[in-house]
Amino acid sequence: MIINAVKNKLGEDYESVNEEFESSPVAGIIHLVKDGVQFDYQHYEIGPGSLRQVSITIPYDKIKPYMTEEAKNILNE
């Protein structure tokens, strides 16, 4: 899901993403935000500096099947 979201966000610029990104796409900075789980990638973390900082958000409804019951209950509160 993360790789597809980055591909969608970057479009043609995805070609310049580091090959290592696809084998380990989880960012060092992860936030829980209103709309979902946000992954922040710093300059050079997934590609050249020209990509700048890349932030993507995976909606909760897409990751809900992978969440624990406790996490689902927290979301429903």
Residue frames as a rotation matrix with the C-alpha (Angstrom) as fourth column:
MET 1
0.565 0.825 0.000 0.00
0.825 -0.565 0.000 0.00
0.000 0.000 -1.000 0.00
ILE 2
0.420 -0.480 -0.770 2.80
0.179 -0.788 0.589 2.41
-0.890 -0.385 -0.245 0.86
ILE 3
-0.648 -0.721 0.245 4.63
0.348 0.006 0.938 1.81
-0.677 0.693 0.246 -2.41
ASN 4
-0.255 0.632 0.732 1.45
0.951 0.027 0.308 2.27
0.175 0.775 -0.608 -4.46
ALA 5
0.723 0.532 -0.440 0.58
0.630 -0.770 0.103 5.48
-0.284 -0.352 -0.892 -2.59
VAL 6
0.016 -0.803 -0.595 4.06
0.058 -0.593 0.803 6.89
-0.998 -0.048 0.037 -3.27
LYS 7
-0.709 -0.231 0.666 3.79
0.627 0.225 0.746 5.86
-0.323 0.946 -0.015 -6.94
ASN 8
0.217 0.895 0.391 0.43
0.962 -0.264 0.069 7.64
0.165 0.361 -0.918 -7.21
LYS 9
0.704 0.043 -0.708 1.72
0.373 -0.872 0.318 10.78
-0.604 -0.488 -0.630 -5.48
LEU 10
-0.141 -0.905 -0.401 4.95
-0.057 -0.397 0.916 11.04
-0.988 0.152 0.004 -7.48
GLY 11
0.844 0.496 -0.204 3.63
-0.243 0.015 -0.970 9.92
-0.478 0.868 0.133 -10.86
GLU 12
0.839 -0.540 -0.060 6.45
0.094 0.254 -0.963 10.01
0.535 0.802 0.264 -13.42
ASP 13
0.232 -0.782 0.578 8.90
-0.829 -0.470 -0.302 11.16
0.508 -0.409 -0.758 -10.73
TYR 14
0.792 0.104 0.602 8.62
-0.477 0.721 0.503 7.69
-0.382 -0.685 0.620 -9.17
GLU 15
0.865 -0.491 -0.104 11.25
0.237 0.582 -0.778 6.51
0.443 0.648 0.620 -11.66
SER 16
0.078 -0.890 0.449 13.86
-0.304 -0.450 -0.839 8.46
0.949 -0.071 -0.306 -9.67
VAL 17
0.706 0.230 0.670 13.06
-0.703 0.112 0.702 6.70
0.086 -0.967 0.241 -6.37
ASN 18
-0.369 -0.907 0.203 15.86
-0.929 0.367 -0.046 4.64
-0.033 -0.206 -0.978 -4.83
GLU 19
-0.133 0.266 -0.955 15.62
-0.394 0.870 0.298 0.91
0.910 0.415 -0.011 -5.54
GLU 20
-0.885 -0.283 -0.371 16.10
0.205 0.478 -0.854 0.21
0.419 -0.831 -0.365 -1.82
PHE 21
-0.670 0.679 0.299 12.80
-0.740 -0.581 -0.338 1.98
-0.056 -0.448 0.892 -1.07
GLU 22
0.149 0.807 -0.572 10.72
-0.786 0.447 0.427 -0.89
0.600 0.386 0.701 -2.46
SER 23
-0.155 -0.235 -0.960 12.41
0.257 0.928 -0.269 -3.43
0.954 -0.288 -0.083 -0.18
SER 24
-0.438 0.013 -0.899 11.90
0.899 -0.022 -0.438 -1.27
-0.026 -1.000 -0.002 2.94
PRO 25
-0.315 0.359 0.879 9.24
0.491 -0.731 0.475 1.42
0.812 0.581 0.054 2.36
VAL 26
0.604 0.596 -0.528 8.38
0.755 -0.216 0.620 2.25
0.256 -0.773 -0.580 5.98
ALA 27
0.247 -0.463 0.851 9.48
0.023 -0.875 -0.483 5.78
0.969 0.139 -0.206 6.85
GLY 28
-0.654 -0.572 -0.495 11.27
0.552 0.087 -0.829 6.82
0.517 -0.816 0.259 10.00
ILE 29
-0.925 0.378 -0.036 8.53
-0.270 -0.722 -0.638 9.32
-0.267 -0.580 0.770 10.79
ILE 30
-0.606 0.786 -0.122 5.00
0.475 0.481 0.737 7.97
0.638 0.389 -0.665 11.10
HIS 31
-0.911 0.373 0.174 2.01
-0.394 -0.670 -0.629 9.98
-0.118 -0.642 0.758 12.37
LEU 32
-0.476 0.875 0.087 -1.57
0.875 0.481 -0.051 9.04
-0.086 0.052 -0.995 13.15
VAL 33
-0.972 0.176 -0.156 -3.64
-0.195 -0.974 0.117 11.83
-0.131 0.144 0.981 11.64
LYS 34
-0.266 0.963 0.034 -7.37
-0.619 -0.144 -0.772 12.42
-0.739 -0.227 0.634 11.22
ASP 35
0.425 0.497 -0.757 -7.50
-0.901 0.149 -0.408 10.83
-0.090 0.855 0.511 7.76
GLY 36
0.914 -0.118 -0.388 -5.17
0.005 0.960 -0.282 7.87
0.405 0.256 0.878 8.32
VAL 37
0.568 -0.814 -0.122 -1.56
0.488 0.214 0.846 6.90
-0.663 -0.540 0.519 8.93
GLN 38
0.956 -0.258 -0.139 0.85
-0.285 -0.704 -0.650 9.47
0.070 0.661 -0.747 7.53
PHE 39
0.494 -0.856 0.152 4.34
0.778 0.513 0.362 8.48
-0.388 -0.061 0.920 6.39
ASP 40
0.920 -0.248 -0.304 6.91
-0.309 -0.936 -0.168 11.27
-0.243 0.249 -0.938 6.05
TYR 41
0.515 -0.791 0.330 10.05
0.850 0.522 -0.073 10.82
-0.115 0.318 0.941 3.98
GLN 42
0.476 -0.439 -0.762 12.85
0.026 -0.859 0.512 13.37
-0.879 -0.263 -0.397 4.30
HIS 43
0.634 -0.365 -0.682 15.01
-0.771 -0.362 -0.523 14.70
-0.056 0.858 -0.511 1.46
TYR 44
-0.243 -0.816 -0.525 17.10
-0.882 0.411 -0.229 11.89
0.403 0.407 -0.820 -0.08
GLU 45
-0.351 0.108 0.930 15.31
-0.667 0.668 -0.330 9.20
-0.657 -0.737 -0.162 1.97
ILE 46
0.305 0.504 0.808 13.51
0.224 0.787 -0.575 7.71
-0.926 0.356 0.128 -1.02
GLY 47
0.557 -0.114 0.823 15.12
0.830 0.040 -0.556 9.54
0.030 0.993 0.117 -3.91
PRO 48
-0.434 -0.778 0.453 17.01
0.763 -0.585 -0.274 12.62
0.478 0.227 0.848 -5.07
GLY 49
-0.708 0.060 -0.703 16.66
0.507 -0.649 -0.566 15.92
-0.491 -0.758 0.429 -3.25
SER 50
-0.930 0.362 -0.059 14.56
-0.297 -0.648 0.702 17.26
0.216 0.670 0.710 -6.10
LEU 51
-0.317 0.850 -0.422 11.67
0.490 0.527 0.695 15.14
0.812 0.013 -0.583 -4.78
ARG 52
-0.382 0.068 0.922 11.85
-0.639 -0.740 -0.210 17.21
0.668 -0.669 0.326 -1.58
GLN 53
-0.844 0.172 0.508 10.02
-0.372 0.495 -0.785 15.92
-0.386 -0.852 -0.354 1.48
VAL 54
-0.537 0.684 -0.494 7.35
-0.326 0.371 0.869 13.38
0.778 0.628 0.024 0.52
SER 55
-0.774 0.405 0.486 4.34
-0.444 0.201 -0.873 12.76
-0.451 -0.892 0.024 2.78
ILE 56
-0.559 0.666 -0.493 1.64
-0.294 0.397 0.869 10.22
0.775 0.631 -0.026 2.07
THR 57
-0.516 0.480 0.709 -1.40
-0.783 0.071 -0.618 9.17
-0.347 -0.874 0.340 4.05
ILE 58
-0.833 0.318 -0.453 -2.93
0.056 0.863 0.502 5.72
0.550 0.393 -0.737 3.96
PRO 59
-0.139 0.862 0.488 -6.62
-0.779 -0.399 0.483 5.97
0.611 -0.313 0.727 4.93
TYR 60
-0.541 -0.037 0.840 -7.69
-0.749 0.475 -0.461 4.01
-0.382 -0.879 -0.285 7.99
ASP 61
0.521 0.836 0.172 -10.30
-0.659 0.522 -0.541 2.11
-0.542 0.169 0.823 6.01
LYS 62
0.575 -0.377 -0.726 -7.55
-0.572 0.449 -0.686 0.60
0.585 0.810 0.043 3.83
ILE 63
-0.496 -0.860 -0.125 -5.43
-0.470 0.386 -0.793 -0.55
0.730 -0.335 -0.596 6.76
LYS 64
0.071 0.624 0.778 -8.27
-0.997 0.019 0.076 -1.58
0.032 -0.781 0.624 9.05
PRO 65
0.845 0.284 -0.452 -8.04
-0.316 0.949 0.006 -5.27
0.431 0.138 0.892 8.03
TYR 66
0.110 -0.912 -0.394 -4.44
0.302 0.408 -0.861 -5.29
0.947 -0.025 0.320 9.33
MET 67
-0.311 -0.184 0.933 -5.18
-0.653 -0.672 -0.350 -3.58
0.691 -0.718 0.089 12.64
THR 68
-0.914 0.017 -0.405 -5.60
0.299 0.701 -0.647 -5.24
0.273 -0.713 -0.646 16.01
GLU 69
0.051 0.989 -0.139 -9.00
0.811 0.040 0.583 -5.25
0.582 -0.143 -0.801 17.66
GLU 70
0.076 -0.102 -0.992 -7.70
0.838 -0.532 0.119 -2.75
-0.540 -0.840 0.044 20.23
ALA 71
-0.865 -0.444 -0.234 -6.64
0.239 -0.774 0.586 -0.32
-0.442 0.451 0.775 17.50
LYS 72
-0.632 0.709 0.312 -10.02
0.425 -0.019 0.905 -0.70
0.648 0.705 -0.289 15.75
ASN 73
0.233 0.726 -0.647 -11.82
0.955 -0.044 0.294 0.05
0.185 -0.686 -0.704 19.02
ILE 74
-0.323 -0.433 -0.842 -9.75
0.586 -0.790 0.181 3.20
-0.743 -0.435 0.509 19.52
LEU 75
-0.983 -0.052 0.179 -10.65
0.180 -0.501 0.846 4.40
0.046 0.864 0.502 16.03
ASN 76
-0.311 0.949 0.048 -14.33
0.603 0.158 0.782 3.88
0.735 0.272 -0.621 16.69
GLU 77
-0.117 0.238 -0.964 -14.29
0.946 -0.268 -0.181 6.06
-0.302 -0.933 -0.194 19.84
